[in-house]
């Protein structure tokens, strides 16, 4: 979860893994959450955070080598394994 804070207001988003335009900032209408929102409307902030986290979890892939979930930025699709397994196998190939 990424949190952007500016002058007592904040937004929530997925961690940035590419250079494309942001489509996943909450709240999406340009509004920013405030401290009062967190205090009085915490359910709204919680729903936004849970939505982001659920989407992030769905983007993870299982590495067939180590059988652990791996974030998309840590998974090498051309090799079909996570970066950790790839580093180990590259070391053995030398």
Secondary structure as the mmCIF struct_conf table of DSSP 4:
data_model
#
loop_
_struct_conf.conf_type_id
_struct_conf.id
_struct_conf.beg_label_comp_id
_struct_conf.beg_label_asym_id
_struct_conf.beg_label_seq_id
_struct_conf.end_label_comp_id
_struct_conf.end_label_asym_id
_struct_conf.end_label_seq_id
STRN STRN1 UNK A 2 UNK A 6
TURN_TY1_P TURN_TY1_P1 UNK A 7 UNK A 8
STRN STRN2 UNK A 9 UNK A 13
HELX_LH_PP_P HELX_LH_PP_P1 UNK A 14 UNK A 16
BEND BEND1 UNK A 18 UNK A 20
HELX_LH_PP_P HELX_LH_PP_P2 UNK A 21 UNK A 22
STRN STRN3 UNK A 26 UNK A 26
BEND BEND2 UNK A 27 UNK A 27
TURN_TY1_P TURN_TY1_P2 UNK A 28 UNK A 29
BEND BEND3 UNK A 30 UNK A 30
STRN STRN4 UNK A 33 UNK A 34
HELX_RH_AL_P HELX_RH_AL_P1 UNK A 35 UNK A 40
HELX_RH_AL_P HELX_RH_AL_P2 UNK A 42 UNK A 58
TURN_TY1_P TURN_TY1_P3 UNK A 59 UNK A 59
STRN STRN5 UNK A 61 UNK A 62
TURN_TY1_P TURN_TY1_P4 UNK A 64 UNK A 66
STRN STRN6 UNK A 69 UNK A 70
HELX_RH_3T_P HELX_RH_3T_P1 UNK A 72 UNK A 74
STRN STRN7 UNK A 75 UNK A 76
TURN_TY1_P TURN_TY1_P5 UNK A 77 UNK A 80
STRN STRN8 UNK A 81 UNK A 82
HELX_RH_AL_P HELX_RH_AL_P3 UNK A 83 UNK A 93
#
